[in-house]
Amino acid sequence: MTLESLLIMLLVGAVAGWLAGVIVKGYGFGLIGNIVVGIVGAFLAGLLFPQLGFSIGSGIAGAIIHAPIGAVILLLLLRLIRR
């Protein structure tokens, strides 16, 4: 993973975290918490989705699509654990 792809993943993850917080209303961790969850979700989605054979796209387009999906899944999992 290059430095450029890591920075893109962080930026896309931050936006995905905000978007995931909007999609999963009432179950977020505030703006900063959702951004952190989005970054972690984007990183996990970027690693796990291709391994599972689930790939919608590649490059930046794939990161933009995978990151919100990973962030929403991570927010929902954290919501289940938090209960």
Protein Blocks (a to p, Z undefined) as FASTA:
>chain_A
ZZklmmmmmmmmmmmmmmmmmmmghiagbjklmmmmmmmmmmmmmmmmmmnopafbgcjl
lmmmmmmmmmmmmmmmmmmmmZZ
